[in-house]
Amino acid sequence: MPLYVPKVVHMGITEEQLKSIFKQQDANGDGRLSKDELKKAFQQLGSHIPGWRALRAVHHADVDGDGSIGTEELEEVVAYALTLGYSI
């Protein structure tokens, strides 16, 4: 008699879910995400190299050059994270 092995289904994470994960990491509530806060978000997403992902996210999205991601720049971070194929 064969064993029943349930299949694991990985569903891609949505844009709204990503936004929520990033916003949750705003530890000081200033509406901006530092590199450390981005790193924590990428850790939560399961990244194997969260520090590097945070640096790349800032590189892609930091339009004003202040080294952090504001609410107006978050869309670009989410677009970058979507290309990485995270799932839940």
Secondary structure as GFF3:
##gff-version 3
##sequence-region A 1 88
A	DSSP	alpha_helix	15	24	.	.	.	ID=ss1
A	DSSP	beta_strand	32	33	.	.	.	ID=ss2
A	DSSP	alpha_helix	35	44	.	.	.	ID=ss3
A	DSSP	alpha_helix	50	61	.	.	.	ID=ss4
A	DSSP	beta_strand	69	70	.	.	.	ID=ss5
A	DSSP	alpha_helix	74	83	.	.	.	ID=ss6
###
